[in-house]
Amino acid sequence: MTSHPVFGVMLARLMDHRRTDVVRLSSQSGIPGRELTRVLSGVPPSASHLDRLAQALGFHTADLHVIAGVPVPHAPAPRDAAAGAEIVRLVQITRALPSEHRAHVRRLVEQVPPASGERASAPRSLYDQQEGGFGAMLVNLLSANRNLPAPVVVAKTLAVLTEGRVYLAASTISGIGRGRVPLTPEWVAGFAAALGIPAGDLAAVTGAECAESSWSAGPTTAEAAELLWNSRHLTREQALRVRSEAETLLVAVPDDASDEDWNRVRHQHGRWWGAPRS
């Protein structure tokens, strides 16, 4: 088990990685230098501090709250905890499509109207970050902030966003979240890809070694992470409708097609469906 340090320690690591200082970050965030220095010394940040730091650092505000280990105030909450599996399938299909079709699916997600009915409660972290350390933090960033509460869905997400290079069992995800399974450099890179956080930034925050992976820097990986984030408020029925429309964009893969030239997504009735690689 690795204990979770105070936010100031993680912020200092990130600033060091980015080669910035208090004066510059204060200017970028609008937080007075004296207040920022207090945060770096270990004083817990306020919600306002985290909001402004997130904007300055390029993080989702909700993600920076999870990193700091504090509740996310006034955050739109996922409406349907059962949507996760459909959302990940939608991301998997979309990633295989040509760029113009990926853009079409992204627009579909953006155009989905808010679901009617009672507002859901705020997302709840699955794992105690004081107990599970950085492993709990990483799993919570996916499970709570991206509406993927089931460990098996978190595992599937990592596999999809890393093109199968980080393929873990649900029990391993649970072990990471509880701090019982140590993070590997490849797994840290996988979480970075799924979260849409630069691998170097995530390695700096966690103090963990991160593998250099060619798949983590590709444009389709960044798009997929953004789609995952933008889909977090969909209900299962909404995600299913968008996923079904995305599936209509798949075409039959020729029998003599090579894996280098085609993305294979679905095998049905003896035939593969997918899209040509651009």
N, C-alpha and C positions, 0 to 999 in steps of 0.2 A: 504494500500500500504506500502511495506517495501522497503526503498531505497537500492540501490546496493552499498556496501562498496568498497573501493579501494582494489586492488588485494593484497597488503601487509597485510591487515587485515585478508583476507581469508587464505593466505599462513601461517600466524602466527597461526591461529586456527588449520590448518592441521598439522603443525609441532608440536604443543602442543599435538594434539591427537596421533601422532606417537611417541611422546617422543623423538624428535630429536632437534638439535640445529643448529645454524649458522655454526659452525665449521664442523660438520658432513655433513650437506647438501651442504656446499661449496665444500667439498672434493668429494662428490658423483656427483655433477653437473659440477664441474670445473669452477664455477662462483666465482671470488674472494670474500672473506668474506666482504670486504668493500662495494662492489657493492650489495651483497645480503642484507646487513644491510640497505642500502639505499632503496631497494625495500620494505623491511619490514616496513620502516618508512613512506612509501606512495609515493615514486617516481615511476612513471609508468615503468613497465618492458619493455625491448626491445624484439623484436622477437627472438633474440638470447638467451636472458634469458629464455623465455618461452620454446623454443626448448630444452634447456639443463635441465630445471627444469622438463619438461614432462618426459624426459628419466629417470631422477633420481627418480622421484616420481611414475613412472609406469602409467602415464596418456597418452592418445592419445594427440599428439601435438595440433591438431585442437580443442580438448575439452578444453585444458588449455587456449587456446586463447579465446574461448567463455566465460569461467569462468572469465578471466581477462577483458572481454568486449572490446576486440580489434579484428580487422579483421584478418583472417587467410591468411598469405601471401603464394603465390605459392602452394595453396592446390588444388589437383585434385578435380574438381567439379563434382557433379552428372550430367549426361547427359540427364536425362529424369525425369521431375518432376512427371510424371504419373506412375512411377514405384513403388511408395510406397506401394500401396495396395497389389500388387503381392509379393513384398518382405516380407511383414508381413505374408501373407498366406504361403509363402515358409518356413519362420521360424516356423510357427505354425505346419505345417506338419512335418518338420524335427525333431522338439522337441519330437514328439510322437514316433519316430522310435527307434529301438534298436541301440546300440552304433556303431556297424559296419556300419549300414546304414546311421547314422548321419555323420560318417566320410566320407562316399562316397559322400554325398551331399556337404559337405564342400569342397571336392576336385573338384567337378563339378563347384562350384562357383569360386574357385581359377583358374580354367582352362579356364574360359570364356574370350575370347580375347577382347581387347578394341574395343568399337564400333567405326565404321567409321563415318566420318562426322565432322562438325565443333565442336570444343571444347565448352562446356557449360560455362556460366559465373559462377563466384564464388557463392557458396550458400549464400543466404541472410537470416538473422534472421527475424523471423516473428514479434517478440515483442521487444520493447525498454526496455533494462534491467535497465536503470536508472529510468524508470517509473514503470515497473512491478516487479523490484526486483528479488529475487531468483526464483520466479515462472516463470518469463520470461526466466531466465537463463536455468532452467531445460527444459522447452518446446523447447527453441532454440537448446539445445544440441541434442535433438531427431529430431526436424524438419529440421534444417539446416545441421547438421553434419551427419545425417543418412538418408537424402533424404526422409523425411516424412512430406512434407509441409502442408498437410491437417490436421486440428485438429482431424477429425474423425479417421484418420489413426494413429495419436499419441495415441488416446484413445484405439484403437484396439491393438496397440503394448503393451501398459501397461497391458491390459487384458491378452494377450497371454503370456507375460513374467512373470506374477504373477499367472498364472493358474486361472484367473478369479477373484482373490481377490481384485484387483484394477480395478473396472469396472466403467468408467466415461463417461459422455456424452461429445460430441464435444463442447457443450457450456461451460461445466465445464473446459475443457482444455483451451478454449479461456479466460475464467475468471481467471484461474491460470496465464496464460501468461500476462494478463493485470494487475496483482496484485490485482484483485478485489475479488478473492476467496482464502482464506488462506490455506496454505498447512497443511495437517494432517500428523501425524507420519507414517501412513500406506502408504500414497501417496509418501512420501519421500523415503520409502523403495522400493516402486514400481519403481520409477524413477531410483534408484540405480541399481535395477535388470536389467532394460531395457538398461541402459547405460554401464553395466559391471563395475561399480565403486563400491568398497566396501562401504557398507551402512554407516559404521562409518566414512569413509573419507568424504562422501557426507554430512553427518550430521554436521561434523566439519566445512566444507567449508561454509555451509549455516547457521550454528548456529541454525538449526532447530532440533526438536526432531524427532527421527527415530525409527519406530517400529522394534522389533526383530521378524523376520519372518523366519520360517524354509525353505520356498521355495526360499528365496533369496540367500542361500548359497549352493544350490545343484549344482552338476556338469552340469546338463542339462541346468540350468539357465545361467551359465557362458558361455556354448557353444552357447546357443541361442543368447546371447548378442554379442558374437564374430561374429556369422554368420550375424547378423543384421548389424554390422559394416562393415564386408567384402563385403556385398552385396550392399553397398550404391551407387556404381558407375554403377550398372547394369541398362540397359534400361528396359522398360516394357516388350519388346519382349524377351530379354535375361532372365529376371526373370521368365517370363511365361514358357519358355522352361525348365529351371531348376526345376521349381515347378511341371511341368507336369511329369518330370522324377521321382521326389521325390514321386509323387502320385502313380506311378507304384509299389512302394515298400510297399504300404498299402495292407492289407489283409482283407477279410471279417471277421467281429467280430461274433463269435458264438452267436446264439440267447440266450443261457443261460449264457453268459459271465457276470462276475461281473465288476463293475467299478473299483474295487480294483486291478483287474488283467489285465485290458485292457485300452488302450488309444483310445478313440473314436474321430475321426477327421472329418469324412464326412458322412452325411446321404443321401443316394441316392436310389430311387426306393424301399423304404421300408427296406433297409438294411444299417447297420452301417459299415463303413470301418475305420480301424485303425491299431494298432499294439499291441502285448502283452507287458505288463510292464516287464522290466527286474528285 
